């Protein structure tokens, strides 16, 4: 499912980065610096006595001199369990009260004896001291140009320190296999933790960047002028009722843009800090390097980290799916056609990627496979396409090289996609059709190319059930450019 050869990766034009360049392993793993406060010692869950919980608050780090970041952690285990070897590290709210697993995590705890460690984590402005922490982060980034003072770094550190807190309960937790997961900022946290801390043996980030940077420039005021103009026009059209979106969507998108700007730095600020052009030009990449897995694949391949990503075609957090499909066509992932990032319903999103059924299906099967070898996971299939002789149809063929025969095979496509980072990109429409089996492990479908098409973006999705456990996998994301007439 995840195997690449080192030789192939070395041929790619990707930077090869040491995973230990970002975090101090001694700092991360040291339980003596947790400064643990027990809020509620081990006790039965109020609603389910089959679950035991312990609520603590820990010091994630002293982010800068005099500023410690402290977050709540809830340790969840089956009642009476000891020496738990299989552990999930995930997230909860910042509230200082016990957080109980739900969904797949709850099922794995109660029915499979998995320990679940939930650390409260959120946007930096919401973390204590509320309304101040992100300002200090920004101040120290501007003063030092050290990407330690970025959201991705502290989010990854939080996930790693949650595992340290669990290990400190040495009679309860004896981790052998550890999976971390999460969506959006928590997906960034899962990726960063898995990349940089070899205690984690598997990760499943959801709506998190693989290649490319989430959400545009880290310096406000430096976004591409064409994208800025397109977004302004799109918001105007929403407000005027010219698009199939409720006019109230504009307010939700404006609020989201403001939240994004609040977490970043401005052109005026970097200018006042006397940053060089090179520093300014590179900060967007450097701010997200810590969690962008493609830069670390050779080391992770050697280490044996198991990974699978879950993303959406319409999510600007994953703007480089086309580039990923070209450079790493067998990267293990599921791509939701039309899948958006998520967020409030008022934003008009209809396919919120983290909430679709395939997300929970995949996570459960991924965990059971990793922890208990419940079933093998299918590899990413090969996808090829051919423009037929009439010039009006595109033949797409997907082949599995690991003898997988999925029960469901679907081709999805979108015509004339908008640029990543534009608002229109997030609302692009997709079509789908079932693929026919034409040979062993091989599936085919035809796309009719409209007369006004300039590009056809496409991918195939496959659902394979084995041992009553479903798993969904996608081909690489591809594009056909229609020849000029």
C-alpha positions in Angstrom: 0.0 0.0 0.0 2.8 2.4 0.8 5.9 0.9 -0.8 8.1 3.1 -2.9 11.7 2.3 -3.9 14.4 4.7 -2.6 15.9 4.8 -6.1 12.7 6.2 -7.5 12.4 8.9 -4.9 16.0 10.0 -5.3 15.2 10.7 -9.0 12.4 13.1 -8.0 13.0 16.8 -7.7 12.2 16.8 -4.1 14.4 18.2 -1.3 15.7 15.5 1.0 15.4 16.7 4.5 16.4 15.2 7.8 13.4 14.5 10.1 15.4 15.4 13.2 16.2 18.9 12.0 13.0 20.3 13.4 12.5 18.8 16.9 14.8 18.0 19.8 14.1 14.3 20.5 15.3 14.6 24.1 13.0 17.6 24.6 10.0 15.7 23.1 10.5 12.4 25.0 11.4 13.8 28.4 8.5 13.1 30.9 10.1 15.3 33.6 9.3 18.4 31.7 5.6 17.6 31.3 4.9 19.2 34.7 1.8 17.1 34.8 -1.2 18.3 36.8 -3.8 15.6 37.5 -7.3 17.1 37.1 -9.2 13.8 37.5 -7.3 10.6 38.4 -8.3 7.3 36.9 -12.1 6.9 37.1 -14.9 5.2 35.1 -16.5 7.2 32.3 -19.7 8.9 33.6 -21.8 7.3 30.9 -19.9 4.1 30.1 -18.2 2.2 33.0 -16.4 0.0 30.4 -14.1 3.0 29.8 -11.6 4.3 32.3 -10.2 7.8 32.0 -7.6 10.1 33.4 -7.6 13.8 32.8 -4.3 15.7 33.1 -2.8 18.9 31.9 0.7 18.9 30.5 3.4 21.3 29.4 3.9 20.8 25.7 6.9 23.0 25.7 8.3 26.3 26.8 7.7 27.9 23.4 9.9 30.9 24.2 11.4 32.0 27.5 8.6 32.5 30.0 5.8 31.2 27.8 4.8 27.6 28.4 2.1 26.0 26.3 -0.1 23.8 28.5 -2.9 21.6 27.1 -5.3 19.0 28.5 -4.9 15.3 27.8 -7.4 12.6 28.4 -6.1 9.0 28.7 -8.8 6.5 27.7 -8.5 2.7 28.2 -10.8 -0.3 28.6 -11.6 -0.7 32.3 -9.1 -2.8 34.1 -6.6 -2.9 31.2 -2.9 -2.7 31.7 0.2 -2.9 29.4 -1.7 -1.5 26.4 0.5 -1.9 23.3 -1.8 -0.5 20.6 -2.4 3.2 21.0 -4.2 5.9 19.0 -3.2 9.6 19.6 -5.9 12.0 18.4 -7.4 15.3 19.5 -10.2 16.9 21.4 -11.3 20.4 22.4 -9.4 22.7 24.7 -12.0 22.3 27.5 -10.5 21.1 30.8 -12.8 18.1 31.1 -12.5 14.4 30.2 -12.7 13.8 26.4 -14.4 10.5 25.5 -13.6 8.8 22.2 -16.4 8.3 19.7 -17.0 6.6 16.4 -14.1 4.4 15.3 -11.9 5.3 18.2 -14.6 4.2 20.7 -15.2 0.9 18.8 -11.4 0.1 18.8 -11.1 0.9 22.5 -14.1 -1.2 23.7 -13.9 -4.1 21.2 -10.2 -4.3 20.5 -8.5 -3.1 23.6 -6.8 -0.1 22.0 -5.8 2.9 24.2 -6.9 6.3 23.0 -5.0 9.4 24.0 -6.8 12.7 23.2 -5.0 16.0 23.5 -6.9 19.2 23.4 -5.6 21.4 20.6 -7.0 24.1 18.4 -6.0 27.3 16.5 -3.2 29.2 18.2 -5.4 32.2 19.1 -7.7 29.9 21.1 -4.9 28.3 23.1 -3.9 29.8 26.5 -3.3 32.6 27.0 -6.3 33.1 24.8 -6.0 35.9 22.2 -2.3 36.4 23.1 -0.4 33.2 22.2 -0.6 33.7 18.5 0.6 37.3 18.9 3.7 36.0 20.7 4.2 33.4 18.1 4.1 36.0 15.4 6.5 38.3 17.3 9.1 35.6 17.8 8.8 34.4 14.2 9.5 37.9 13.0 12.3 38.4 15.4 14.1 35.1 14.8 12.9 33.8 11.4 12.7 30.4 13.2 9.9 28.2 12.0 9.6 26.8 15.5 7.2 29.7 15.9 4.6 28.5 13.5 1.3 26.6 13.9 2.6 23.4 12.2 5.5 23.1 14.7 3.4 23.5 17.9 0.7 21.3 16.6 3.1 18.5 15.8 4.8 19.0 19.2 1.4 18.7 20.9 0.8 15.3 19.4 4.2 14.0 20.3 4.0 15.2 23.9 0.6 13.6 24.3 2.4 10.2 23.6 5.1 11.1 26.1 2.3 11.7 28.7 0.8 8.3 28.0 4.2 6.6 28.3 4.6 8.2 31.7 1.7 6.0 32.8 4.1 3.1 32.4 1.9 0.4 34.1 -0.9 1.2 31.7 0.7 2.2 28.4 3.5 0.1 26.9 3.2 1.3 23.2 4.4 -1.0 20.5 2.3 0.3 17.6 1.0 3.9 17.7 -1.3 5.5 15.1 -2.0 9.2 15.0 -4.7 10.9 13.0 -6.7 14.1 12.7 -8.2 16.5 10.2 -7.0 20.0 9.1 -4.8 21.4 11.8 -5.0 18.1 13.5 -4.0 16.4 10.3 -1.0 18.7 10.1 -0.2 17.6 13.7 -0.5 13.9 12.8 1.8 14.3 9.8 4.4 16.3 11.7 4.4 13.8 14.7 4.6 10.8 12.5 7.4 12.2 10.4 9.6 13.4 13.3 9.0 11.0 16.1 9.8 7.3 15.5 7.6 6.2 18.3 4.7 6.6 15.9 4.4 3.7 13.6 1.5 4.8 11.4 -0.4 8.0 10.4 -3.6 8.8 8.6 -3.8 12.6 8.2 -7.1 13.9 6.8 -7.3 17.1 4.7 -3.7 17.9 5.3 -1.0 19.0 2.8 1.0 16.3 1.1 2.8 18.4 -1.6 2.3 22.2 -1.8 1.3 24.6 0.9 -2.2 25.1 2.4 -4.1 28.2 1.8 -1.7 30.4 -0.2 1.1 32.7 1.0 2.1 32.7 4.7 2.7 36.5 4.2 -0.5 38.3 3.7 -0.3 40.8 0.9 1.9 38.5 -1.3 -0.8 36.3 -2.9 -1.0 36.1 -6.6 -2.8 39.3 -7.8 -4.8 37.3 -10.3 -6.0 35.0 -7.6 -6.9 37.9 -5.3 -8.9 39.6 -8.1 -10.7 36.3 -9.0 -11.6 35.8 -5.3 -12.9 39.4 -5.0 -15.1 38.9 -8.0 -16.3 35.6 -6.8 -17.4 37.1 -3.5 -19.1 39.9 -5.3 -21.0 37.4 -7.5 -22.1 35.5 -4.4 -23.5 38.6 -2.8 -25.2 39.6 -6.0 -26.9 36.1 -6.3 -25.1 35.3 -9.5 -23.8 32.0 -8.3 -25.7 28.9 -7.0 -24.8 29.8 -3.4 -26.7 31.5 -0.7 -25.6 35.2 -0.4 -24.8 34.5 3.2 -21.9 32.3 2.1 -19.9 35.5 1.5 -19.9 36.3 5.2 -18.7 32.8 6.1 -15.9 33.0 3.6 -14.9 36.5 4.7 -14.7 35.3 8.3 -12.6 32.3 7.3 -10.2 34.6 5.4 -9.9 36.8 8.5 -9.1 33.8 10.7 -6.4 32.8 8.2 -4.9 36.2 8.1 -4.8 36.4 11.9 -2.6 33.3 12.0 -0.1 34.6 9.5 2.3 37.5 9.1 1.9 40.6 6.9 4.1 42.1 4.3 4.4 45.3 6.4 5.5 43.2 9.4 8.3 41.3 7.6 9.4 44.6 6.0 9.6 46.3 9.5 11.5 43.3 10.8 14.0 43.9 7.9 13.6 40.4 6.5 15.5 39.8 3.2 13.7 39.0 0.0 15.0 35.5 0.3 13.5 35.1 3.8 10.2 36.5 2.6 10.1 34.4 -0.5 10.8 31.2 1.3 8.7 31.5 4.5 5.6 30.0 3.0 7.4 26.8 2.2 9.4 26.8 5.4 6.3 27.3 7.6 4.9 24.0 6.3 8.1 22.0 5.7 7.7 20.3 9.1 4.5 18.5 8.0 5.0 18.0 4.2 5.6 14.3 4.0 7.1 14.2 0.5 10.3 15.8 1.7 11.0 12.9 4.1 9.9 9.9 2.2 13.3 8.2 1.9 13.9 8.3 5.6 10.3 7.2 6.4 10.5 4.4 3.9 13.7 3.2 5.7 12.0 3.5 9.1 8.9 1.6 8.1 6.3 4.3 8.9 2.9 3.3 7.4 0.9 6.2 6.0 -2.3 6.9 4.2 -3.8 10.3 3.4 -7.4 11.3 3.0 -8.0 14.5 1.0 -10.5 16.3 -1.3 -10.2 17.5 -4.9 -11.6 20.9 -4.0 -9.6 21.6 -0.9 -7.0 24.4 -1.1 -5.1 22.7 1.7 -4.2 20.1 -0.9 -3.5 22.3 -3.9 -0.9 20.2 -5.6 -2.7 16.9 -6.2 -1.9 17.2 -9.9 1.8 17.6 -9.2 1.7 14.8 -6.7 0.1 12.5 -9.3 2.9 13.3 -11.8 5.8 12.9 -9.4 4.5 10.2 -7.0 1.8 8.4 -8.9 1.6 5.5 -6.4 1.3 7.6 -3.3 -1.2 6.0 -0.9 -4.3 8.1 -0.6 -8.0 8.5 -1.1 -9.2 11.6 -3.0 -12.9 12.6 -2.5 -14.3 14.0 -5.8 -15.6 17.4 -5.1 -14.3 17.1 -1.5 -14.0 20.4 0.3 -12.1 21.1 3.5 -15.0 21.3 5.9 -16.0 24.1 8.2 -19.4 25.6 8.9 -22.5 24.7 6.9 -22.9 28.4 6.2 -20.0 28.2 3.8 -22.1 26.2 1.4 -19.8 23.2 1.4 -21.7 20.1 0.3 -18.9 17.5 0.4 -17.0 18.0 3.7 -14.3 15.5 3.2 -13.6 14.5 6.9 -17.3 13.7 7.4 -17.9 11.4 4.4 -18.5 7.6 5.2 -15.3 6.6 3.5 -13.2 8.5 6.1 -14.4 6.4 9.0 -14.4 3.2 7.0 -10.8 3.7 6.0 -9.6 4.7 9.5 -11.1 1.6 11.1 -9.7 -0.7 8.5 -6.3 1.1 8.6 -6.1 0.6 12.4 -7.2 -3.0 12.4 -4.7 -3.7 9.6 -1.8 -2.0 11.3 -2.5 -3.2 14.8 -3.7 -6.7 14.2 -2.9 -7.6 10.5 -6.7 -7.9 10.0 -6.3 -7.6 6.2 -3.8 -6.3 3.7 -4.5 -2.9 2.2 -4.7 -2.4 -1.5 -2.0 -0.5 -3.3 -2.5 2.6 -5.3 -3.5 1.5 -8.9 -1.9 2.7 -12.1 -4.1 5.0 -14.2 -3.6 5.7 -17.9 -5.7 7.6 -20.5 -6.0 7.8 -24.3 -7.8 10.3 -26.5 -9.9 8.3 -28.9 -9.7 8.8 -32.6 -12.8 11.0 -32.8 -11.2 13.5 -30.5 -14.3 13.7 -28.4 -13.8 10.9 -25.9 -11.2 10.0 -23.4 -10.6 6.4 -22.5 -9.4 5.9 -18.9 -8.0 2.5 -17.7 -7.0 1.7 -14.1 -4.9 -1.4 -13.2 -4.0 -2.9 -9.9 -0.6 -4.5 -9.8 -1.1 -6.3 -6.5 -4.0 -8.6 -7.7 -6.7 -6.5 -6.0 -10.2 -6.9 -7.4 -12.3 -4.1 -5.9 -16.0 -4.6 -5.6 -16.7 -1.0 -6.7 -14.8 1.0 -9.3 -15.7 4.6 -10.1 -14.2 7.2 -12.5 -14.7 10.9 -11.6 -13.9 13.9 -13.6 -14.2 17.7 -13.7 -14.1 20.0 -16.8 -12.1 23.3 -16.9 -11.1 23.4 -13.3 -10.3 26.7 -11.7 -6.8 27.5 -10.2 -6.0 26.3 -6.7 -6.4 28.9 -4.0 -9.3 30.5 -5.9 -12.7 30.3 -4.2 -14.2 29.0 -7.4 -11.8 26.0 -7.2 -13.4 25.0 -3.9 -16.9 24.8 -5.6 -15.9 23.1 -8.9 -18.4 20.4 -9.9 -17.5 16.7 -10.6 -19.2 13.9 -12.5 -18.8 10.2 -11.9 -19.5 6.9 -13.7 -18.9 3.2 -12.9 -16.0 1.5 -14.6 -16.3 -1.8 -16.4 -13.9 -4.7 -15.8 -12.0 -5.4 -19.0 -9.4 -7.9 -17.7 -8.1 -9.2 -14.4 -7.4 -6.3 -12.0 -8.2 -3.8 -14.8 -11.1 -1.3 -15.2 -12.2 1.1 -17.9 -14.5 4.0 -18.5 -15.1 6.6 -21.2 -15.4 10.4 -20.6 -17.2 12.4 -23.2 -15.3 15.7 -23.7 -17.6 18.7 -24.1 -17.0 21.1 -27.0 -16.0 23.9 -24.6 -13.5 21.8 -22.6 -9.9 23.0 -22.3 -8.9 20.5 -19.5 -10.3 17.3 -18.1 -9.2 16.4 -14.6 -9.9 12.9 -13.5 -9.2 10.1 -11.0 -10.6 6.7 -10.2 -11.8 5.5 -6.8 -12.1 1.9 -5.7 -13.7 0.2 -2.7 -12.3 -3.2 -1.7 -13.8 -5.4 1.0 -11.9 -8.2 2.5 -12.6 -10.0 5.8 -15.7 -7.8 5.9 -13.5 -4.7 6.2 -13.9 -2.1 3.5 -11.0 0.1 2.3 -11.2 2.9 -0.3 -8.2 3.9 -2.4 -7.7 6.3 -5.3 -5.6 6.4 -8.4 -3.3 9.4 -8.9 -5.0 12.6 -9.8 -4.5 13.3 -13.6 -5.3 16.0 -16.2 -5.9 15.8 -19.9 -5.3 19.0 -21.8 -7.6 19.3 -24.9 -5.6 20.0 -28.0 -6.1 23.4 -29.5 -8.5 23.4 -32.5 
